[in-house]
Amino acid sequence: MTETTDMGALEERILGGLDEEQRQVATTLRGPLCVLAGAGTGKTRAITHRIAYGVHTGVYKPSSLLAVTFTARAAAEMRSRLRDLGAGAVQTRTFHAAALRQLQYFWPQAIGGQLPSIVDYKAPLITEAARRLRTSADRATVRDLASEIEWAKVSMLTPESYVAAAADRGQPGGLDPITVSRIFQSYEDVKTDRQLIDFEDVLLLTVAILEDDVRVAASVREQYRHFVVDEYQDVSPLQQRLLDLWLGGRDELCVVGDASQTIYSFTGATPRHLLDFTATYEHAPVVKLVRDYRSTPQVVHLANRVLAARRPEAGVPDRDHPWPTPLELIAQRENGPEPSFFEAKDDEAEAAEIAARIKKLIADGTPAAEIAILFRTNGQSAAYEQALASAGVGYLLRGGERFFARREVRDAMLQLRSAARHATTEADGVSVPQLTRDILVSLGYSATAPAASGAVREKWESLSALVALADEMAASRAGSEVPFTLNTFVAELEERAASQHAPTLQGVTLASLHAAKGLEWDAVFLVGLSEGLMPISFADDQAGYDEERRLLYVGITRARMHLGLSWSLARTPGGRANRRPSRFLDGLRPAGTSRVASAPRAAKRRSPAGPPMCRVCGTLLTSAAERKLGRCGNCPAGYDEAVFESLRAWRLQVAQANSLPAFVIFTDATLMAIAETKPDGLTALGRVSGVGKGKLERYGEAVLAVLAGGTLE
């Protein structure tokens, strides 16, 4: 009778509050399981309760289960929830962290000696690799090459096999696949010479050891018998190979994902493993989580329509990428406001209007930390930083200074750690949140925000965030069997510092759509939704357009209640209104919101390129500079000298501000080509020789502003 009662209490504690589908996930403890989880449907809740239920019922031994996800922040969040559920001993890591731990342990016996050091940044090594080949590469090109090499390695390509596999990819930094392959090999040689490995090597070397050493493989499989993989749609071929080796033919695997949220294909991620899961494990049950607890019905309805509106673009080439039937979300929240659509005359007006709307939201009671402005490229943030500052609204850039690197945060953790060694919270009856407040007062914390701005305000916000985290943890663990002590709080802070899982700061968040994955806010503004930015001009085939559509879907589903979508008709005040709203908004935005006629989009056709000829005299161009200009050096220039000098002045200003040689920004030949062609948008600018993807994203907006007669910034 007691055992039955205890079991009932356990089920109520672990399974109570789960919906029918979440409960099915949590109680399916053996064999393969595929969970298709839409945005906001409580997937993390479902899988953490599944793990906890398995641990408490004795099905799982905590040390024998490995849960892997894709970001340190997500892993930290999962660990925190498991601790609250009394299953804190379960290993929760990223793929890289799990592989590195195994590599460090097995390297001495499998390879011998000390594990080589891991490089934090590829750029210096790639620069050296290019130099060895007498190939020049500016910073943007090096960045593009780093991304390409990472893609190649997670796709399990060697420098030799890369050339064939990269035939349908763009040219990083304008370099052809053979040149990239040679730099790739040179980069590997530089690492070998210096006894270094990179983050992709951590996975590759772990795979190699598991494949070659049966003792190591047997040891790992003996240790880990059950696996859970979150965000499975983002698995790369290399990560899947590692997972297969961990499993060793077993099927104790639960995967969770949503193919409609695949937005990292450029890094090698592919939804194929998720979509093919039931073909690999024919007896695997599939549970669909479609009840959206995050967003209002109005937001959910728009998100569903964005995916449902997808149609193949006639005549557009396609890579062999699947478009799965998307999950149709069912809203569980009460009604909220309809999403707003706003068309501005120019970028400046768009930013000013968004800042004004945010100021009103804050005045009406929405915390600034619960508001976000999301954009396609980081270069779009400057206009919104300026507009928010002018409106007197605080903001923070996601990806700025790391929270735990701030001096006041480091000092606070030292004070809290010291106090934890002597605290007797249970004896004196003082709660952890109150102890935290008392300790941080000496560092400048107060219950009310200071009137001052700048560094004083930023310091207070950092300390206030720590206090708010103590309050949040105390509330979430109220009634838990595990007591919440100051030591527990310090341990949480140390784990968060290691994974850079910062607490919430007050201020409107500015972030790219990619950086917003996994986050949510009460109010979200999706800005710059015009052709060339959404979809981005780099997207040139069906797979690229589909990924851009999914990126917009991810942005929409970040909003809980308020959602704004906006675009502008011109880049600068008084500029030509030649932009049109994103094609993804066709049929979704209210009629009459665009004053620019949407001309039919011609099908893209790729014609074979002929030999480069001078556009003035028609003779064959031989030098790289002539090919870039499109004319012979002796033929008259076709550009306005004033425009060229304006571009040169802008380049000098940027070079000085970043301590770079001017030619690293753009060469004179490239500036001449820009001045001659006078591109009227990012797509046209990207076609100018010498303007690669990296430079287009970094400098494109500024170049077009100079061409439009704007001020140098």
N, C-alpha and C positions, 0 to 999 in steps of 0.2 A: 504493500500500500504506500509506504514511504517512497519507494523507488518510482512508482507511478506518479505520485505527487511531485517529486523532484523533476521528473521528466516533463511533466506538464508545465511546471514553473519555468524550466529551461526553454521550452518551446515558446512560451509566452514572452520571455525576455528577449530571445534572439529572433523569433519569427513574428512576434506581434507587431502590427503596424505595416507589414509588407503587403503589397497587393497580390493578387492571385498569381500573376506571372513572376513577380519577384520571389514569391514563396516557392514556386516551382524550381527556380534557379537555386535557391538556398537549400532545398531538400534533395536535389539531385547530386549526390556526393560521389558516385563512382562512375567510371567509364568516361568516354568523351562527351562533351556538352558544348553546344554552340549557342551563344547568346547574341542575338541581333538587337542592339540597344540604340534607340533613337536619342537625339539630343534632349536632355532634361528629363529622362525617364528613370533616373535613379539606378544606373548601372553599378556605380561604386558601392552604393548601399546594398544592392543585391549580392555582389560577389564578396564583399567583406562579411556580410551576414552568413553567406554560404561557408566561407572559411571558418568563421567562428563556430557555426553549428557543427561543422565536421570535427573541429577540435574538441568541443565540449561533449560530443557524443562518442568520442574515441575512434572515429573513422580516420581522422588525420592525426598524426604525430606532428606537433608544431615544427620541429626541426627537419621534418621530411617533406615539407611543402614549400615550394618556391613560387612566389607571385612576382611577375615581372610586368613592368609598364615602360613608358617611353621618356618620361621626364622625371628628374629628381623631385620636383615639386609634387607630382602625382604619387610617386612612391612614398613621400613623406606624409601626404594626406591619407594614404591607405594605411600606413603604419599607425598613425594617430587614431584612426577609427578602430583598427584591430585592438589596440591597447584598451580603448574604451569598452570593447566587447570581451575583454579578458583573454585575448589571443595574441598578445604582443610579442610572443616568441617566434611567430611565423616570419620567415625571411621575405622581405618585400624590397625589391631592387629594380633598377633599370637593367636592360640587357648588358650594357657596358659594365655597370658596377658588379653584376653577378659574374660576368666573364673575367673581369680583372681580379676578383677575389680568388677565383679558381686558378687563374694563370699564376698569380703570386704564390699560391700554395704548392702547385704541382711543378713549377718551372725547375726548381733545384733537382728533383728526382727524374723528370722527363728530359730536360735539356742540360742541366748542370750550370753552375755559376749563378750570377745575379741577373735578375730580370732587367733588361735595358730600360733606361729612363723614357718616359712618355713625353712627347713634345706637346706643349699647350697650343702652339700656333704653327700652322704649316707655312705661312707666308715667307719667313726668312729662308727656309729650306727650298721652297719652290723658286725663289729669286736666285739662289745659288745654283739650282739645277738648270735654270734657263741660262744663267751666265756661262756655265760650263759648255753649253751648246752654242754660245755666241748669239743667243736670242734675247732681244730686249723685251722686257715685260714691265709695264707700269703697275701701280698698285691695284687699279681696277682689274687689269688682266690677271694679275696674280690671284686676286680674290676669285675671279671666275675659274681659274685653273684649279684652285683648291677645291671648289665645289664640284668640279668635273671629276677630279681624282677621287674625291669621297664617293661620288655616285658610282664610279667604276669599281671601286673596291667593295662597296656593299653589294654590288651586283655580281661580285666574284669574277671580275674581269682582270686579266693581266695586261701589261702594256701591249703585248702582241695581239691579244684577242679584242682589245678595245677598239681598234680601227674599224673592224667590221660591225661591231655593235653600235658604234656612234654614227653610222651612216645617216640616220634620220634625225640626228640631234643638231642643235645650233652649234655654231663655232665659237667656243669661249674665247673672248678677247680677239675675235677675228682670226683665230688660228685653225688650220685644217686638222683633221683627225690624226694624220701622220705626225705632224709637229707636236700635237698634244701627247701622242703616244711616246715620242722621244723624250719629252720633258717629264712625263710620268715615270719612265724608266730611270732617267737621270735623278729624279726626286728619290726614288727607291735606293739608288746608289749612294746618294748623299746621306741618307739615314743609316745605311749599312756602315759607311765610312766612320760615322760619328757615334755608332752604337746606340741608335735611337729607334723608337717605334712610335707610331701615331695611334689615335683612338680606334681606327678601323683595324689596325694590326692586332689590337687586343682581342677582337672577335676572331680574326683570321688565325691567329696563333692558337687560341683556345680550341678552335675547330680542328686545326692540324694535330694538336696533341691528342684530342679525343679520338680522332680518326686513326692515329698511328700507334697509340699506346693503349692496349686493351686493359692494362691494370688501372690506368687513370680513368678510362671510361667506366669500368666496373665500379670503381670507388665513387664516382659522381652519381651513378645510377643507384647505388646502394644508399647514398645520402638522401637523394631527392626522388620521391616516388609519386608525387602529385604536383601538377603544374597549373597555374592560372596565368593567362596572358591577357592583359587589358589593351585596348586600342589596337586590336589585332589587324585592323585594316592598314595599319602603318608599318607592318612587318616587311623588312627587306629580304631578298633572297639569302643573304648572309645570315641574318638573324634566324630565319626559318631553318637554315642548315644547322645552326647551333642548337635550336630547339629540338630538332629531329635527333641529334646526337645525345642530348640530355635524356630524351625519352627512350632511345634505344629499342624502338619497336613496340613500346607499351602504349596504352591509349588513355592513361589517366591525365587527361588534358581538358581544361575548360577555357574556351576562348570567348572574348567579348569584343564586339566592334560594330561599326556602322559604315558600310561602303560609301554612303552618301557624305561622310565626313573625311574622305580621303583627299587631303590637300597638300601632301608632301611627296608627290610622285617625283619631283625634281631631285629628291634626296635618295631615290631608289625604293621608296615605299610602294607597295602594290596591294590592292584588295583581293588579288586572286586567291591567296591562301585562305582568306575568310570565305570567299564565294565558293571555293572548291572543297570546303571542310567536310561536307556530307558525302562528297565523292571519295575522299580519303578515308573517312570513318563512316561507313554506310549505315551503321546502327546508331549513330549519334542523334539524340533528340535536339531539336531546334526550338528555342524559346524566344519569342519576340516581345521586347519591351517597347510599347508604343504609347503608354499613358504619360503624357508630358506634364510634370508637376512644376516646371520652371516658369513657363510663359503663359500669358493670357490667351484665350481662344483667338483673339485678333492677330496676335503675333504668330501663333501656330498655324493659322489658316494661310497667312502670307508665305510662311516657310514651305508648307506643303505645295502651294501653287508654284513657287519658284522651281522646285524639282519637277513637278508634273508638266510644266510648260516646256521642258527640254524637247527640242526637235533637232534631228541631224541637219547640219548645214549643207545644202546642195552643193556638190562639186568640191567640198573641202576635204582634203586628204585626212585619213584617219590611221592612227597606229592601232594595233590590235589590243585595245583596252576596252573592257566590258563596261556597259552602263547598266547596273543592276536595277531591278524594280525597287524604287525607294520605299522605305517604311513610311506609312502615313500616320503621323502623330495625332493623338487624341488629347485635346486639352483637358486638364483637370481643374484648372483655376477658374475663378469667377471672371466675368467680362471686364475688360479694361478699355482704354482709348484705342481708336483705330490708328494704325501706323500712318504717319504723316509723310507726304511727298513734297519736296520743296525744290523749285528751280530758281537759281540765282543768275544774275546777269554776268557775274564774273567771280573768280575765286575769292577775292577780298570780300565781296558782298555775301558770299556763301558762309565764309568763316564768321563774319560779324553777326549774321542771323543765327547761326548755331550757338554762338557765345551768348546772345541775348536769350535764346530759349533755355539754355542751361541755367543762366542766372535766375530766370523765372522759376524753373524747377526747384532750385535750391531754396528760393524764397518761399516756395509752397511746401517745403518740408522734405524734399529728397536730399539725402546726404551727398556731398560732392564725391565721396568715395564710391557711391553707387551709380555714377554716371561715367560713360566712356564715349570717346570719339574714335572710331575705327576707320582706317584708310588702307588703300592697297599698297602704297609705297611709303617708306619712311620720309622721303623728300617732301611729302605733303604736310608734314606736321608743323612746319614753321609758321604757316599762315594761321593755324589754330592756336599755337602758343602765343602769338602776338595778339590775336583777337581776345583770348581769355585774359591775358594780362591787362589789356585795355579795359576789359569789363570788370576787372578786380576779382577775377575768379582764380583760385589756386589750382594748379595742375601738376601732374607728375608723368614723366615719360617712362613707359615700360621699357626696361633695358638700360636705364640710367645707372647712377651709382648704386651699387649693391647695398641693401639695407644693413646687412650685418658687417659691412666694412666701415660704416660710419663710426666716428670716434665715440660719440655719446652712447651708441648701442654697445660698443665694445666695453666701455666703462661700466655701463649698466649691468652687463653680464658678469663682469668681475665682482661687482658689489653683490649681486644676487647669489652668485656662486659661493662667495665668502659667507653670506648670511645663512645660506642653506646648510652649511656645515654645523651651525650652532642653533638653528631654529628648532623650536619645539612647539609647532603650531597646535597640536592636539592638546598640549598641556595648558597653554595660555589662552586658548580659544580665539586667537586672531586668525582670520581667514587669509588664504594665500593672496587674493587680490588686495586686501588691505595692507598686508606685509609688503607687497610689491610697491604700493603707493608710498608707504613710509620710507622705504629704502631709496626710491628714486627722487624723493623730494630734494635730497642733498645734491642731486645732479641737475636740478632745474625744473623738475616736474611740478605742476600745480593743477588743481581741479579745473581751472578756467584757462582758456587760451590767452597768451600774452597779446597786448595790443600791437607790439612791434612785429615787423615782418622780417624777411631775409633769414639770416642764419639763426637768430633767436627763435623765430617761429618754426623753422625746420627742426631744430633741436627738440623743441617741445612736442612737435608732431611725432618724432621718433619715439620719445619716452611715452607719449600718450598711446602709441600703438602697442607698446609692450604691456601697458596697464590694461588696455582693451582686450588683449590676448589672454591675460590672466583671468579677466572677467568671463570671457567666452569659454575658456577651458573649465572654469569652476562650474559654470551653468551646465555645460554638456556632461559633466561627470557627477552631477548631483544625483544621489541615490545609487551610485555605482558601488560595487563591492570593493573596488580599488580606491583607496583614499587619495585625494588630491593634495599633495604636499608641495612645499617649496622646492624640494629636491626633484619632484616630478616635473615641476614647471621649468626648472633649470635644464633638466635632461631634454625636455621638449625644445627649448631654445637652442641647445647645442646641436640637436638633430636638424632643426630648421636651418641653422647657420651652415652646417655641412652640406645641406641640399639647396641652400639659397631659397628657402621657402619663407619669404617675408610675410609678416602680418599685414593687415590692411592699413594703408595710410590714407589720411584725409586729403582729398584733391581729385579733380577730374582726371581720369586716366586717358592718355593719348597712346595709342598702340596700333600696330599694323594688324591686319586681319589674321595673318598667320600667328602672331604673338598672342592673339586673343583666344586661341583654341584652349578649351578646358576651363575658361573663366566665364563669369556671368555678372550682370549688373541690372539694377532696376530700370535704368534708361540707357539706351544705346543710340548713337547717331552714326549712321554709315554715310560717309561723305565722299565727294568726288566720283560719283557713280556715272561716269560718262565713258563713251567708247574710247578705247586707248588706255584707259585705266581699269575698267571693269567691263569686258575682259581686258587684261593688259595687252599691250601691243605685241608682246612676245608670243602670245598664243596664236599659232598659225595653222593648227589642225584641229580635228574634232576632239581629240583627247585633251588638247590644251583648253579649248572652250568649255568642255565638260568640267574640267578641274576648276576653272574660274567660276563656273556656276555653283559648284559645291562650296567654293570659298565664300561666295555671297550668302549661301544657305547657312554656313557656320556663323557668319556675322549676324544674320537675322536671329538665329537661335540663341545668341548671347543675351538677348533682352528679356527681362521678366515682364515688364509692363509697358514702358514707353519706348517707341521705336520711331526713329526719323531717318528718312532716306533722301539724299539731296545730291544735286549736281549743278554745274554752272555752264553757261553758254559760251563764255569767253574766258581766256586766261587772265587778262589784265583789264582794269577799268578802261573803257573806251575801245577795247580791242574788238576784233572781228568776231561776231557770234557764230562761229562755224562748228561748234560742238553739238553733239546730240546725246541724249540719255542712253545709258547702257541698254543693249538689246535684251538683256535679261529682265528689264522692267516693262518690255512691250506687253500690253494686255493686263498689266498689274497696276500701273500708275493711273491715276484719274485722267480722263480725257481732257485735253487742253493744257496739260502741264508743260508741253514743249512747244516753243515757237519756231523750232527749226524742223523743217521737213525731213523725215527719215527716208532718205533715198534707198532704193533696193540695194542690198549688198551683193556686189558681183561675186560670182564664184571665183575662188582663188585657183589659178592655173600656174603650174610651174613649167616654164619653158627653158630649154637648155641655153646656158649662157654662151655667147659668142666671144671671140677675142676682143680685148678692150681697145676701143678706137677713140680717137680724139673727136669730141663733139663739135669742134670748130672746123678743123681741116680734114678730118676723116682718116688720118694716118694711124698706124698701129702704135699704141703706147707701150713703152718698154720699162720705164722705171716705176718703182712703187709710188713715188710722189706724184708722177703724172697720172697713174691709174687712179689714185685717190682723188685728184682734181677732176679727172675726166677730160683733160685736154693736155696738149703739148706745152712744155715750158715756154716755148717761143710764141705761142698763140696768145692773143690778148685776153686779159682776165675779164670775167663777166660779172664781177661783184662790185657793190658799192663800197668804196674805200672807207667811208665813215662807219659802215656796218662792221667791216673787218676790224677796224681799230677799236670799236666798242667791244667786240669779242675778245680782242687782245687785252684790253684794259680789265675786262671781267676776269679773264684767265690769270692775269698778274695778281689781282686782288685775292682770288681763291688760293693761288700758289703761296702767297705771302702768309695768308691766314693759317695755312696748314703746313708751312715750312717745307714746301715741295718745289722741285724744279718746275718751271712753267710747262715744259714739254710733256711732263707726266700727266698734266690735266688734259691737254689736247695739243697736238703738233700744229705748226703754222699751216701745213698742208690741209689738215682736217678743218681748221678754222676757215681757210679759204673756200673749201668745199661747202661748208655750212653757209658762208656768206653768199656764195654763188647760187645754191639751190634754195635758200631761204625756206626751209621746211616749216609747215604751218601746224605741226603737231608731233607728238612723240613717235608715232608710227613712221612718218616721213623722216624725222631726224634719225631714227634708228637705221634707216637705209643708207645713210651717209657713211662712206668708208672711213673707218677709224673710230666710229661710235659704236662700241659693243654694248652688250646688255648691262654690264656693270656701270659703265660711264653714263649710259642713258638713264638708268635709275638714279644715279647720284647727281648728275649735272643737268639732265634733260630739261627740267622745269626752268632752271636758271637761264640756260641758253635760249630757250624760247622767249623768256621774258626780255632778254637783251634784244633779240630780233624784233620784238614787238615795241621796242623803244622804252622799255621799263628802266628803272634805276638799277644800278649795280648793287647787289646784295651778296 
